[in-house]
């Protein structure tokens, strides 16, 4: 995985475009199945064709409505409460297809996932405009910690001696200033455990694209703003994060 430079932003339209392409691809598959079965003469085949086309039409309509609502919400910066579940369902259902299609078209997997994160963040920010969350958790990966640090902070982040060798000291100061809870985790299992124990109203998650996408899809219904870490020395070692983005995310959730 290549390192992510500060200020490098992947456009949301990458993921939206792949979602649209995925919908058209699924439609083409259904029409091919329809064409195939029309070449058959057996009654059971024709009955199966009718059922298949009816189900495919219903699925296509639902996916199209959800996708159009998603695009409209992103464009207008307004929420669509009656269709929120459908919008989440569309992104979750079509994401594997979009990922496969993007890789087939030569789009880097990291770029697709980064675009997905931007779309998810925008939806969360749109849906929380009228809310203010009290219990906010900052979930940070252990790779932000200086690799030679002898202190274990994944159980108690307060064990950090604030020597300034890594960004954990700054995250602790930010958490204290904003009244949020900072937890440092080693992976998805520990992250889910921390969320279950603390029961936050919202989460600001820092991680690489892969871990952020996995976490966002695992934790359903909880507002999560994802911030991609910076990896000047490669993945999983002495990574960094833009503190300005963390502060802005907390501010979005608290106002």
C-alpha positions in Angstrom: 0.0 0.0 0.0 1.4 3.3 -1.0 1.8 6.2 1.5 -0.9 8.8 1.6 0.4 12.4 1.4 -1.1 15.2 3.3 -3.7 17.1 1.4 -4.2 14.4 -1.3 -7.9 14.0 -1.7 -9.8 11.5 -3.7 -13.0 12.8 -5.3 -16.4 11.4 -4.2 -17.4 11.1 -7.9 -15.0 8.1 -8.3 -17.1 5.9 -6.0 -20.4 7.3 -7.3 -19.4 6.7 -10.9 -18.5 3.1 -10.0 -21.8 2.6 -8.3 -23.7 3.8 -11.4 -21.5 1.5 -13.6 -22.2 -1.4 -11.2 -25.9 -0.9 -11.5 -25.8 -0.9 -15.3 -23.6 -4.0 -15.1 -26.1 -5.9 -13.0 -28.8 -4.8 -15.4 -26.8 -6.2 -18.3 -26.4 -9.5 -16.5 -30.2 -9.7 -15.9 -30.9 -9.0 -19.6 -28.4 -11.6 -20.7 -30.2 -14.1 -18.4 -33.5 -13.1 -19.9 -32.2 -13.5 -23.5 -30.7 -16.9 -22.6 -34.0 -18.3 -21.2 -36.0 -16.9 -24.1 -34.1 -19.3 -26.3 -35.5 -22.2 -24.3 -38.8 -23.8 -25.0 -39.5 -25.6 -21.7 -42.4 -24.2 -19.7 -40.4 -24.3 -16.4 -37.7 -22.2 -18.0 -40.3 -19.6 -19.1 -41.8 -19.6 -15.6 -38.4 -19.1 -14.1 -37.8 -16.3 -16.5 -41.0 -14.4 -15.5 -40.1 -14.8 -11.8 -36.5 -13.7 -12.4 -37.5 -10.7 -14.4 -40.0 -9.6 -11.8 -37.5 -9.9 -8.9 -34.8 -8.2 -11.0 -37.1 -5.3 -11.9 -38.0 -4.7 -8.2 -34.4 -4.9 -7.2 -33.4 -2.5 -10.0 -36.1 0.0 -9.0 -35.0 -0.1 -5.3 -31.3 0.3 -6.2 -32.0 3.1 -8.6 -34.1 5.0 -6.1 -31.5 4.6 -3.4 -28.7 5.6 -5.7 -30.5 8.7 -7.0 -31.3 9.7 -3.4 -27.6 9.2 -2.5 -26.5 11.4 -5.4 -29.1 14.1 -4.7 -28.2 14.1 -1.0 -24.5 14.6 -1.8 -25.2 17.3 -4.4 -27.7 19.3 -2.3 -26.1 18.6 1.1 -29.5 17.7 2.4 -30.7 14.6 4.2 -33.4 12.2 2.9 -34.7 10.6 6.1 -37.2 8.2 4.5 -34.5 6.8 2.2 -31.5 6.7 4.6 -31.7 2.9 5.0 -32.1 2.4 1.3 -29.0 4.7 0.6 -26.9 2.7 3.0 -28.1 -0.6 1.5 -27.2 0.6 -2.0 -23.6 1.5 -1.0 -23.2 -1.8 0.9 -24.7 -4.0 -1.7 -23.0 -2.4 -4.7 -19.6 -1.8 -3.1 -18.1 -5.2 -3.9 -19.3 -4.9 -7.5 -17.9 -1.3 -7.7 -14.6 -2.5 -6.2 -14.3 -5.3 -8.7 -15.3 -3.2 -11.7 -12.9 -0.4 -10.6 -10.0 -2.8 -10.4 -10.9 -4.2 -13.8 -10.9 -0.7 -15.2 -7.5 0.0 -13.7 -8.6 2.2 -10.8 -6.5 1.5 -7.7 -8.3 -0.3 -4.8 -7.0 2.3 -2.4 -8.4 5.1 -4.5 -11.9 3.5 -4.6 -12.0 2.9 -0.9 -10.8 6.5 -0.2 -13.7 7.8 -2.4 -16.1 5.5 -0.5 -14.9 7.1 2.8 -15.5 10.6 1.4 -19.0 9.7 0.3 -19.8 8.1 3.7 -18.4 11.1 5.6 -20.5 13.5 3.5 -23.6 11.5 4.2 -22.9 11.5 7.9 -22.2 15.3 8.0 -25.4 15.9 6.1 -27.5 13.8 8.4 -26.1 15.3 11.7 -26.7 18.9 10.9 -29.5 19.3 13.4 -27.9 17.1 16.1 -25.2 17.6 18.7 -23.5 14.5 20.1 -22.2 14.4 23.7 -20.3 11.1 23.8 -17.8 11.1 21.0 -15.0 8.6 20.7 -11.7 9.1 18.8 -10.5 5.7 17.6 -6.9 5.7 16.6 -4.7 2.9 15.3 -1.7 1.8 17.3 0.6 2.5 14.3 0.4 6.2 15.2 2.5 5.4 18.2 6.3 5.7 17.9 7.6 2.2 17.0 10.3 2.3 19.6 8.0 3.4 22.4 8.1 1.0 25.4 4.7 2.0 26.8 1.6 0.0 26.0 -1.3 2.4 25.3 -3.8 0.1 23.6 -5.3 -0.8 27.0 -4.8 2.6 28.7 -3.9 5.5 26.5 -3.1 7.4 29.6 0.1 5.4 29.8 1.5 7.7 27.1 4.3 9.8 28.6 3.7 12.6 26.1 7.3 12.7 25.0 6.4 14.2 21.6 7.9 11.4 19.5 4.5 10.7 17.9 1.0 12.3 17.4 -0.6 10.4 20.4 0.4 13.2 22.7 -1.4 15.7 20.5 -4.5 13.5 20.2 -4.6 13.2 24.0 -4.5 17.0 24.3 -7.2 17.4 21.7 -9.4 14.8 23.5 -9.0 16.6 26.8 -9.7 20.0 25.2 -12.9 18.8 23.4 -14.2 16.4 26.1 -14.0 13.4 23.9 -12.7 9.8 24.6 -9.5 8.7 22.9 -8.9 5.0 22.4 -5.9 3.4 20.6 -6.7 0.0 19.0 -4.8 -2.7 17.3 -7.5 -3.7 14.8 -11.2 -4.2 14.1 -11.9 -6.6 16.9 -10.6 -4.3 19.6 -12.3 -1.3 18.0 -15.7 -3.0 18.2 -15.0 -4.0 21.8 -14.2 -0.4 22.7 -17.3 0.9 21.0 -19.4 -1.7 22.8 -18.0 -0.8 26.2 -18.0 3.0 25.8 -21.2 3.2 23.7 -20.5 6.5 22.0 -23.0 8.6 20.2 -20.6 9.1 17.3 -17.0 8.1 16.3 -14.1 9.8 14.7 -12.1 7.0 13.3 -8.5 7.2 12.1 -7.0 4.4 10.0 -5.9 3.3 6.5 -8.5 2.9 3.8 -8.9 -0.8 4.2 -9.6 -0.7 8.0 -11.8 2.4 7.7 -14.1 0.8 5.1 -14.3 -2.5 7.0 -15.2 -0.6 10.2 -17.8 1.6 8.6 -19.5 -1.4 7.1 -19.4 -3.4 10.3 -20.8 -0.8 12.6 -24.2 0.0 11.2 -26.3 2.9 12.4 -23.5 4.7 14.3 -22.3 8.0 12.8 -18.7 7.6 11.9 -16.4 10.2 10.3 -13.4 8.5 8.9 -10.0 10.1 8.5 -7.3 8.4 6.4 -3.9 8.3 8.1 -0.7 9.5 6.4 2.0 6.8 5.9 5.3 8.5 5.1 7.2 5.4 6.2 4.8 2.9 4.7 1.8 1.1 6.3 1.7 0.2 10.0 4.7 2.1 11.2 5.1 5.7 12.5 2.0 6.8 10.7 0.6 10.3 11.1 -2.8 12.1 11.0 -3.8 15.6 10.2 -5.0 17.0 13.6 -6.9 19.8 11.8 -9.1 17.2 10.2 -9.7 15.4 13.5 -10.6 18.7 15.2 -13.0 19.6 12.3 -14.7 16.2 12.5 -15.2 16.6 16.3 -16.6 20.1 15.7 -19.1 18.7 13.1 -20.4 16.2 15.6 -20.6 18.6 18.5 -22.5 21.5 16.8 
